[in-house]
Amino acid sequence: MTVPTDAELRPNVARMYDYFLGGCHNFAADRAAAEQILSIFPDTAGRPPAETLPVRTPVGGPPGLV
């Protein structure tokens, strides 16, 4: 049996974000902390913030012709 590392024992906001988005790169400590956040703010999971959505820009010819 291996001893958990410090990274596995301490929640990390990036791995919690991964958990919120349904990812698989998180540890038990991250999931537990994320569940505590969800109990306070239930709408947190499953919705990426607007700044992560793709920005659609027109693609045309040389600059100035778009």
Buried (B, 14 or more C-beta within 10 A) or exposed (E): EEEEEEEEEEBBEEBBBBBBEEEEEBBEBBBEBBEEBBEEEEEEBEEEEEEEEEEEEEEEEEEEEE
